[in-house]
Amino acid sequence: MKKTAFALLAGLMVLASCMKNNNNYCTNVAPSEEADDIRAFCMSNGITPQIDDTTGIFYQITSPGSPDRLSNQYDTVKMAVVTKLLNGTQLQKNDSVVALMQNVPALLLFGLNKIGISGQIKMVSPSAYAYGCNGAKDNSGNQVVPPNSPLYYEIRVLNIGKYK
């Protein structure tokens, strides 16, 4: 019994020391901690948002579009997307992206599921639902999205291809 308890204790100590030395570990900021900054961004950019209580995503549907909605993981969506940091730095602008619904990141699906063809939505996402505490780097290793950065999205649905 003593040997088993000692082995268990030793194993826990090794595990704890490994966790301590992990330099890549970080903690996401809680969406509630970024809410004031997101709210200020919305106000200064003329966005009158609704707030999703579950995710903390601020969004404004500027045009609901047609009643057609994505409904199947095999549906395709053609969309225009703009992504920016809250300081205005544009990260991406794609006037025509086609994607299979099952391959669209959950954050974009949040917005896409609220609009139809010709619909437009503006969203500001807490960093935890974007790139989180790690941020994002380009192929050369340059930091393009700083850690814990909320992101602004403009999405317009150009077309929806229904799976048959």
C-alpha positions as CSV (number, residue, x, y, z in Angstrom):
1,M,0.0,0.0,0.0
2,K,2.8,2.4,0.9
3,K,4.6,1.6,-2.4
4,T,1.4,2.4,-4.4
5,A,0.9,5.7,-2.6
6,F,4.5,6.7,-3.1
7,A,4.4,5.7,-6.8
8,L,1.2,7.8,-7.2
9,L,2.7,10.8,-5.4
10,A,5.9,10.5,-7.5
11,G,3.9,10.4,-10.7
12,L,1.9,13.4,-9.7
13,M,5.1,15.4,-8.9
14,V,6.6,14.5,-12.3
15,L,3.4,15.5,-14.0
16,A,3.3,18.8,-12.1
17,S,6.9,19.6,-12.9
18,C,6.3,19.0,-16.6
19,M,3.3,21.3,-16.6
20,K,5.3,24.0,-14.9
21,N,8.0,23.9,-17.6
22,N,5.6,24.2,-20.5
23,N,6.4,27.7,-21.9
24,N,3.7,27.4,-24.5
25,Y,0.9,27.4,-22.0
26,C,-1.3,30.4,-21.8
27,T,-4.7,31.4,-20.5
28,N,-7.4,32.9,-22.7
29,V,-9.0,36.1,-21.4
30,A,-12.6,35.7,-20.3
31,P,-15.0,37.4,-22.8
32,S,-16.4,39.5,-19.9
33,E,-13.0,41.1,-19.4
34,E,-13.0,42.3,-23.0
35,A,-16.6,43.5,-23.1
36,D,-15.9,47.1,-22.3
37,D,-13.3,47.4,-25.1
38,I,-15.6,45.6,-27.6
39,R,-18.5,47.9,-26.6
40,A,-16.4,51.0,-27.1
41,F,-15.3,49.7,-30.5
42,C,-18.9,49.2,-31.5
43,M,-19.9,52.7,-30.3
44,S,-17.1,54.4,-32.2
45,N,-17.9,52.5,-35.4
46,G,-21.6,53.0,-35.4
47,I,-22.5,49.4,-34.6
48,T,-25.6,48.9,-32.5
49,P,-24.9,45.3,-31.3
50,Q,-26.9,42.5,-29.8
51,I,-24.8,40.4,-27.5
52,D,-24.9,36.6,-27.5
53,D,-25.0,35.7,-23.8
54,T,-23.3,32.4,-24.3
55,T,-20.2,33.5,-26.2
56,G,-20.0,37.2,-25.6
57,I,-20.0,37.9,-29.3
58,F,-21.3,41.3,-30.2
59,Y,-23.2,41.4,-33.5
60,Q,-25.4,43.5,-35.7
61,I,-27.4,42.1,-38.6
62,T,-27.3,44.9,-41.1
63,S,-29.4,42.9,-43.6
64,P,-31.0,39.6,-42.9
65,G,-31.0,38.6,-46.6
66,S,-33.2,35.9,-48.1
67,P,-34.9,33.3,-46.0
68,D,-32.5,30.7,-47.4
69,R,-30.1,29.6,-44.7
70,L,-27.3,27.1,-44.4
71,S,-28.9,23.9,-43.1
72,N,-26.6,21.0,-43.9
73,Q,-22.9,20.4,-43.2
74,Y,-22.5,19.7,-47.0
75,D,-24.1,23.0,-48.0
76,T,-21.6,25.5,-49.6
77,V,-21.5,29.2,-48.9
78,K,-20.0,31.9,-51.1
79,M,-19.2,34.9,-49.0
80,A,-17.3,38.1,-48.7
81,V,-15.3,38.6,-45.5
82,V,-13.4,41.4,-43.9
83,T,-11.4,40.8,-40.7
84,K,-9.8,43.5,-38.6
85,L,-8.2,44.1,-35.3
86,L,-10.0,46.6,-33.0
87,N,-7.3,49.2,-33.8
88,G,-8.4,49.1,-37.4
89,T,-5.6,46.9,-38.8
90,Q,-7.1,44.9,-41.7
91,L,-6.1,41.2,-41.5
92,Q,-8.0,40.0,-44.5
93,K,-10.4,41.0,-47.2
94,N,-11.9,38.4,-49.4
95,D,-14.5,39.4,-51.9
96,S,-15.5,35.9,-52.8
97,V,-14.7,32.9,-50.7
98,V,-16.4,29.5,-51.3
99,A,-16.4,27.0,-48.4
100,L,-18.2,23.8,-47.4
101,M,-20.2,24.5,-44.3
102,Q,-18.4,21.8,-42.3
103,N,-15.1,23.5,-43.0
104,V,-16.2,27.0,-41.9
105,P,-14.8,28.0,-38.4
106,A,-17.4,28.0,-35.7
107,L,-17.0,31.7,-35.2
108,L,-18.0,32.5,-38.8
109,L,-20.8,29.9,-38.6
110,F,-22.2,31.9,-35.7
111,G,-22.8,34.8,-38.1
112,L,-23.6,32.8,-41.2
113,N,-26.4,31.0,-39.4
114,K,-28.1,34.3,-38.8
115,I,-28.3,35.6,-42.4
116,G,-29.4,34.4,-45.8
117,I,-28.3,35.2,-49.4
118,S,-27.4,38.9,-49.7
119,G,-27.5,39.1,-45.9
120,Q,-24.8,41.1,-44.0
121,I,-23.6,40.9,-40.4
122,K,-21.0,42.7,-38.4
123,M,-19.5,40.8,-35.5
124,V,-16.9,41.5,-32.8
125,S,-15.6,38.4,-31.2
126,P,-13.8,38.1,-27.9
127,S,-10.3,36.8,-28.3
128,A,-11.1,33.4,-26.8
129,Y,-13.3,32.6,-29.9
130,A,-10.8,34.0,-32.3
131,Y,-7.0,33.2,-31.9
132,G,-7.0,33.2,-28.1
133,C,-4.0,33.7,-26.0
134,N,-1.6,32.5,-28.6
135,G,-2.6,35.0,-31.3
136,A,-1.6,34.1,-34.9
137,K,1.7,34.1,-36.9
138,D,2.2,34.2,-40.6
139,N,4.3,31.6,-42.5
140,S,7.5,33.6,-41.6
141,G,6.7,33.5,-37.9
142,N,5.7,37.1,-37.6
143,Q,3.0,37.8,-35.2
144,V,0.0,39.1,-37.2
145,V,-2.7,38.7,-34.5
146,P,-1.4,39.6,-31.1
147,P,-2.4,37.3,-28.2
148,N,-5.8,38.0,-26.6
149,S,-7.0,40.2,-29.5
150,P,-10.7,40.6,-30.1
151,L,-11.5,40.6,-33.8
152,Y,-14.0,42.5,-36.0
153,Y,-15.7,40.7,-38.9
154,E,-18.0,41.9,-41.7
155,I,-19.6,39.0,-43.5
156,R,-21.9,39.1,-46.6
157,V,-23.4,36.0,-48.0
158,L,-23.2,36.0,-51.8
159,N,-24.8,32.6,-52.4
160,I,-25.7,29.3,-50.7
161,G,-25.4,26.0,-52.5
162,K,-27.8,23.5,-51.1
163,Y,-26.7,19.8,-50.7
164,K,-29.0,17.5,-52.6
